[in-house]
Amino acid sequence: MPLEGGDELVQCTSRICAHAMTVSADDAQWESMVEYEYQVLSFRRDTARGDIRRLLAEHAEYGHWELHRTRVYMGGLTRTWLRRKIIRPPGPGLSRSR
């Protein structure tokens, strides 16, 4: 995806299972895994901050991504990790009834 000024944007997507948490409701406890999908955006040194900010805001607003991590490397490369929850419907044996 080219940015204004001819800069190139590199994107990669991968899915990772992580963040175990215990949920309790009505004296019943079960452990669930929250799954996140990650997207890595890399920007060259000469990419304007305004362009980076605009692109990250668009990802957050329209793609429901949240900022996970940003690193600036020697040489000026900026790499940003975005994540969003993967929501799956419960399986046949996992439905909750009241």
C-alpha positions in Angstrom: 0.0 0.0 0.0 1.8 3.2 -1.1 1.6 6.2 1.1 1.8 9.9 0.2 5.3 10.8 -1.0 5.9 7.3 -2.5 6.8 5.5 0.8 6.1 1.8 0.9 4.2 0.1 3.8 4.9 -3.6 4.6 2.1 -5.6 6.2 2.2 -9.1 7.7 -0.7 -11.0 9.5 -0.5 -14.0 11.8 -2.8 -15.5 14.4 -1.5 -16.3 17.9 -3.3 -17.9 20.9 -2.4 -16.4 24.2 -3.6 -14.7 27.4 -5.3 -17.4 29.5 -7.9 -16.0 31.9 -10.4 -17.5 34.4 -14.0 -16.3 34.1 -16.4 -16.9 36.9 -20.2 -16.5 36.8 -22.8 -17.9 39.2 -20.2 -20.0 41.1 -19.1 -21.8 37.9 -15.6 -21.3 36.7 -14.0 -22.2 33.4 -10.8 -21.2 31.8 -10.9 -19.6 28.4 -8.2 -18.6 26.0 -8.4 -15.2 24.4 -7.1 -15.4 20.9 -5.6 -12.4 19.1 -4.8 -11.7 15.5 -1.7 -9.6 15.0 -0.8 -7.4 12.2 2.7 -5.9 11.8 3.2 -2.6 10.0 6.7 -1.4 9.1 7.4 2.2 8.1 10.6 3.6 6.6 12.5 6.4 8.2 11.2 9.1 5.8 7.5 8.3 6.4 5.9 11.4 7.9 4.4 11.0 11.4 1.1 12.3 10.2 0.9 9.6 7.6 1.6 6.9 10.2 -0.9 8.4 12.6 -3.6 8.6 9.9 -3.0 5.0 8.8 -3.1 3.7 12.4 -6.3 5.6 13.1 -7.9 4.1 10.0 -6.9 0.6 11.1 -8.3 1.2 14.6 -11.6 2.7 13.4 -12.5 0.5 10.5 -10.6 -2.7 11.2 -11.1 -2.7 15.0 -7.4 -3.0 15.7 -5.7 -1.8 18.9 -2.1 -0.8 19.4 -0.1 -3.5 21.0 3.6 -2.4 20.5 5.7 0.1 18.6 9.5 -0.1 18.2 11.8 2.3 16.5 15.0 0.6 15.3 18.5 2.0 14.5 18.3 3.5 11.1 14.8 4.9 11.6 12.7 1.9 10.8 9.4 2.0 12.8 7.6 -1.3 13.4 4.1 -1.3 14.9 2.2 -4.3 16.1 -1.6 -4.1 16.1 -3.9 -6.7 17.6 -7.6 -7.6 17.7 -9.6 -10.3 19.4 -10.7 -13.3 17.4 -14.3 -13.9 18.3 -15.5 -17.4 17.7 -19.0 -18.7 18.4 -19.1 -21.3 21.3 -19.0 -24.9 20.3 -21.9 -27.3 20.8 -20.8 -28.4 24.2 -19.8 -25.0 25.4 -23.1 -23.1 25.2 -24.2 -21.5 28.5 -27.8 -22.0 29.6 -29.5 -20.4 32.6 
